[in-house]
Amino acid sequence: MKTITTNKLQSELSSVIKDVQSGEVYQVNRYSEPAAYVISSEKYHELVAKTECKACIKDLRNIASQLKANGE
């Protein structure tokens, strides 16, 4: 996995997309904190198709909603 800042991602988007299509995964940092991940559509569909992953995503969304509701 590679790490990239939001500014660098903006300037190198085409190159990053080519890398991602070849299987690379990018962690996108904003203000030195992880903000997002860039993965191929193939990998995304592979992960989302898994039943365990769907449950995990639901749990993460619930946790995020609770944190937001609590102002965290």
C-alpha positions in Angstrom: 0.0 0.0 0.0 1.2 3.5 -0.9 0.4 6.7 1.0 -0.4 9.9 -0.7 -1.6 13.4 0.4 -4.7 15.0 -0.9 -2.7 17.7 -2.7 -0.4 15.1 -4.4 -3.4 13.0 -5.3 -4.9 16.0 -7.1 -1.8 16.6 -9.1 -1.1 12.9 -9.9 -4.6 11.5 -10.2 -4.1 9.9 -13.6 -0.9 8.1 -12.5 -2.6 7.0 -9.3 -5.6 5.6 -11.2 -3.2 3.6 -13.4 -1.5 2.2 -10.4 -4.8 1.3 -8.8 -5.9 -0.5 -11.9 -2.8 -2.6 -11.7 -3.6 -3.6 -8.1 -2.0 -0.9 -6.0 -3.9 0.5 -3.0 -3.5 4.1 -1.8 -4.1 5.5 1.6 -5.0 9.2 1.2 -3.9 11.4 4.1 -5.3 14.8 4.9 -3.4 16.8 7.4 -1.3 13.8 8.1 -4.3 11.7 9.1 -5.8 8.8 7.0 -8.9 10.2 5.2 -9.6 7.6 2.5 -8.4 4.7 0.5 -8.3 4.4 -3.3 -8.8 0.8 -4.5 -9.7 -0.7 -7.9 -13.4 -1.2 -8.7 -12.6 -4.9 -9.0 -11.3 -5.0 -5.5 -14.2 -2.9 -4.2 -16.7 -5.3 -5.7 -14.8 -8.2 -4.3 -14.9 -6.8 -0.8 -18.5 -5.6 -0.9 -19.7 -8.9 -2.3 -18.6 -10.8 0.9 -21.3 -11.2 3.4 -19.0 -10.6 6.3 -17.9 -7.4 4.8 -21.4 -6.2 4.4 -22.0 -6.8 8.1 -18.7 -5.1 9.0 -19.6 -2.0 6.8 -23.0 -1.8 8.5 -21.3 -1.9 11.9 -18.8 0.8 10.9 -21.6 3.0 9.6 -23.5 2.6 12.9 -20.3 3.5 14.9 -19.7 6.5 12.7 -23.3 7.7 13.2 -23.0 7.3 17.0 -19.8 9.2 17.0 -21.3 12.0 14.9 -24.4 12.1 17.1 -22.1 12.5 20.2 -20.1 15.3 18.5 -16.9 13.3 18.3 
